[in-house]
Structures are given as structure tokens and as C-alpha cells.
Amino acid sequence: MEERVLVTEPIIPSVIEKLEEHFQVDVGNRGDYNDEESLIEVIPKYDALLPMLSNPVTGEVIAAGDRLKIIANHAVGYNNIDLETARKQGVFVANTPDVLTESCAEFTIGLMLAVARRFFEAQRYLLEGKFEGWEPLGFLGKELNGSRLGIVGMGRIGTAVARRAKALGMDILYHNRSRADRQIEKELEARYIENVQDLIPKSDFISLHCPLTEETEHLIDEESLENMKSDAILINTSRGPVVDEAALAEALHEGTIGGAGIDVFEYEPEVHPRLQTAPHCLLTPHMASASHKTREAIGMLAANAIIDVLEGKDPSEIPNLIQP
Ligand code: GLV
């Protein structure tokens, strides 16, 4: 019997073609599997699942997967997957590290620049016909050069952001569960701050690159927003629930922080209505890895893990397996 793979949404076609060389592949329509019930209904037919981060691969879904051998997430973050149940059932789980690091870091710097130098407000002003010539006091912003960047989560993406930020003349502070290796600190002239709440008031920009866990949920809450500098800019390209979105919206409306660039939301795809009208705030639809090249590499890495597992390769030779 030919093995069957479910890809929950259309992805870059060359990835689907690659999987089709090995298996029978079904591809869902956009949004078909954003709820648990629809996955539970179909999962018994499949040997492998290639889900998006918007698909809740819960314990119930995995338990219903009688033939399921591998879940290869189309993302580096895997908070949508119940790892514990997968481990108990002996189902392999893979993610897509490394391939999206540069794309996400580049996008993060883009958000910092766009918010600090007010690109989107300025374009709106121009298109509304308000531009009447060069203005000495028009759109004064904040420079990255000479500013201090506080990075929360110094993993692959945080480090790649720090490298770019240093090249732009920023001074780097960082917080991470464990201290980065001294060589990296030296290269980036980055200072480790053991307690994240001590990093917040010292930073002109704060960029979040931590995974979503019980410890990081609402890490940026009302209190930490109050501790930010009054002109600090918050950037979030990690996971929405790391920030209390309602509290962020209030801080922006009240002008107690300088601005925000937000790519991920607490209740995606919903965006808090107060955030939508907040000043100095650039909102983008969870797209930090969205370049053609990177999305193809993400898909290929996930597809290769499926091919390797279903074809019986030694798991220790599959680099992007998270477990078992
Ligand atoms: C995107 O958010 C990812 O985790 O890859």
C-alpha cells in the first residue's frame, strides 16, 4: 500500500512535486485544517502530516493518527504540536531551523527601520496629498545608529538580528535562558542581562525572538511596558502571545512607548481592534520568513524529513527531528 501524506495547505509547488515522487499526496485548501475536528476526521488515513503553524496538532489529533509516523511542521516554531503525545505514541516531529534565520532577521531589521523612520506614516501622509515640499520638522524619527537594542532570545534568529544591528551601529544587550557562548558575545560586543526585566528599561529597541512557552507567555505585559523608555520601540516577530496585545495597544494609545512593529498576534488571525488604530505601530500578517527562496527551503526541509522517516533512514541522521 502506497504511503499517504497530507499537506494541509498549498505550499511552493516544487515541494509537493518532490513528495509526489515518493508518496500519494493530498493538499488541503487554505484554512481547511485550522481546527482540531477537521484534522481528527482525516488523520487516520495518513502516514505523515505536513502542517502549518496555524493547524492545531493536539493530543487528540495525534491519538487519532493510527498510521501516523511523522509530523513535519512547516515552521521553526512548533507550539502548535503536542510534543508529549507525539513522544508517547512514537510519532516523530520535525521543524525547519536554519533555513529561515536570515529571512526573519532581515525582516526584523526592516520593521525596526520602518517604525523608527516612520515609513508607513510618511507614505500615508504623501498619498493623502499633504506633502507640500521638504519640511525641516517633518517626520522626525529615531536612528538605529547609536541606539541600544535589547534582544530577548539569543538563538539563531536573535543572533542573526544582532549581527545586522551591530553592522548598523547599534549597541547590543541580550537575554536568553542560558548565556550565549563568549565568542559570540565578543564578536557582537553583546552584553548578557540575566533578568529580562532589567534589559527592558535599558533598551531603545526591544526585539523578541524567544519561543512561546509557559514562561514566555505575556512576558511583555502591562508592567514591562511601563518599564520601557518612553520612546522605546517594541518589535515582535516571535509568537503573538509573548506580548499582552491589549496592554500594548493601550501603551501605544497613551504614548508611554515610542512605537511597535508587530508581525505576530495573540489570537491570529484576529488583531486586537485597539492595536489596529494605535499610533506609531506597523502591523504585518505573520510574514517574516516570506521570501520565495526561504519558503521553498522550509518546505523542502519538512518534506525531506518525511521522506527520510517513511523510507526508514536512521533518525540520528535526520538533522531537523525534534523528537523522539
Ligand atoms: C514562523 O513563525 C515559524 O515558526 O517558522
Boltz pocket constraint, residues with backbone or C-beta under 6 A from the ligand:
constraints:
  - pocket:
      binder: B
      contacts: [[A, 53], [A, 74], [A, 75], [A, 76], [A, 77], [A, 78], [A, 96], [A, 100], [A, 237], [A, 238], [A, 289]]
      max_distance: 6.0
